[in-house]
Amino acid sequence: MPWKETSVMEERLRFVARLLEGEGMSDVCRAFGISRKTGYKIFNRYKDDGLQALTDRPRRPVRYANQLPEPVEAMIVCERDEHPTFPFVIGAAR
């Protein structure tokens, strides 16, 4: 008998469906092998955003802590283009 393949979204949908049927959070989380914290996170996302919330989210951060604001970065690039030899580095090839 072949293995049944399911996607992450299908599993999350089954998880939410069982909660909506009235099963307890602890029992459903135990059956799916996830923590209650993760279970509440999935269920709250579903309540807030519907089925679209059950898809995987990108792991890329929304913003980077050390990234300069775009206008400042543009100003620095503009100045660098206007003065290509500044700052002069001792021992650098000319």
C-alpha positions, -999 to +999 in steps of 0.1 A: +000+000+000+016+033-010+021+063+013-005+090+012+011+123+004-004+155+019+008+191+017+014+213+047-016+234+037-039+203+037-026+193+071-033+228+085-068+227+069-075+193+086-062+208+118-085+238+117-115+217+106-112+195+136-111+226+159-141+240+142-160+207+148-155+213+185-125+192+194-102+206+221-070+223+212-049+200+233-063+168+218-059+181+182-024+194+188-014+160+203-029+142+173-009+163+149+023+163+169+026+201+174+027+223+204-003+242+216+015+274+209+018+264+172-018+253+172-030+286+185-008+304+160-023+285+131-059+288+143-056+325+150-041+331+116-070+312+101-096+333+121-079+366+111-071+359+074-091+328+063-078+301+040-049+322+026-034+323+061-028+285+060-002+288+032+035+290+040+048+325+048+082+337+036+109+334+061+127+366+049+125+394+075+103+423+067+131+447+075+168+445+084+180+461+117+211+476+102+198+486+068+199+523+060+168+541+048+166+542+010+171+581+007+203+579+028+216+550+008+209+568-025+227+599-012+258+579-003+258+562-037+255+595-054+284+610-034+305+580-041+299+583-078+308+620-078+340+614-059+354+580-070+389+585-053+375+594-019+383+581+007+419+577-004+433+545+009+471+543+015+486+515-006+457+512-029+464+510-066+457+542-085 
